[in-house]
Amino acid sequence: MAAPLGIVALNLGGPGSLDEVEPFLRRLFGDPDVIQLGWARPLQPLLARLIAKRRAPFSRAAYAQIGGRSPIAAESKAQATAVAEELGRRGIAAFPTVAMAAWHPDADEALAELAAQGVTRAVALPLCPHESRTTTGSSLGQLEAARARRGGIEIASIRRYPDAEGFVRAVADRVEEAVATLPPADRDQAPVLFSAHGLPEVYIQRGDPYLDDVRITVAAVSARLRLGARARLCFQSRVGPQRWLGPSTEVALDELAAAGTKAVVVVPIAFTGEHIETLQEIDILYKERAERAGIVRFARARTVGCHPAFIGALADLVEAAARGRSWI
């Protein structure tokens, strides 16, 4: 029997307990693709330890608000499994695994799991639709380094899919679900804030394609839903003193409230699964801020998760990558 096609779902990762928060942060801030220090890179391990130690108490408190752990590993595994099942329905045997850039299971663990299943060919599938050195680049780099150490497995990589039809349709469905929770009088006029994870502006100036990709998705979803001027792109999760992409989601909410807006829909556009950034930053911090400012109806679109259209789009990408190599 032929070996199954491997699927390596790539994501950032997150702590599985409050005790794992500080080592997770240390690994995250120690990644030279995520925190790009340039000439100061030799100092990165030291700076990562210092930053992680300083931020750990605040991050532990945030994770405590959502159950003491990140849901990202379980959600990523569920998405990878759903893609493998969809490929199976198409007659393509596939085995899924997950590789996290900043925590476990990491790339080495993922490839070991594939090798144990006899897999010799695998498709790297980022669960971030928008290409960035900080996400896709870091994950693919780690996966290639692990492959070079281990050998034995060929890898075909997917880099981006900001306008994949199934992804856009899934996001649009989530937006419509959120809009439907508002009173009827608000549904056709409430502003829709597409909240993407921010990046330092200098990263974009150096050629990172992330912003262009995010704009592609926002334009596609807005066109599908005919949002027009209701749609607005903003950015969240700023860290550090650098100038980041703007406007920030907080500023956007404040401006809407100052203009008399009473209802808003927030869409976490750069996240395909629930994270600390959605469950705590948006659902708790931003909602409280909006309500204090006078926005009394705050709806948040769920991430696409295992939406059938999104899973179908991911399966299409994996199948196309494998066929491009004549593996199937």
Beta strands, then each sheet from edge to edge (+ up, - down):
strand 1: 5-11
strand 2: 94-100
strand 3: 121-126
strand 4: 154-157
strand 5: 192-197
strand 6: 231-236
strand 7: 263-268
strand 8: 297-300
sheet 1: 2+ 1+ 3+ 4+
sheet 2: 6+ 5+ 7+ 8+
end
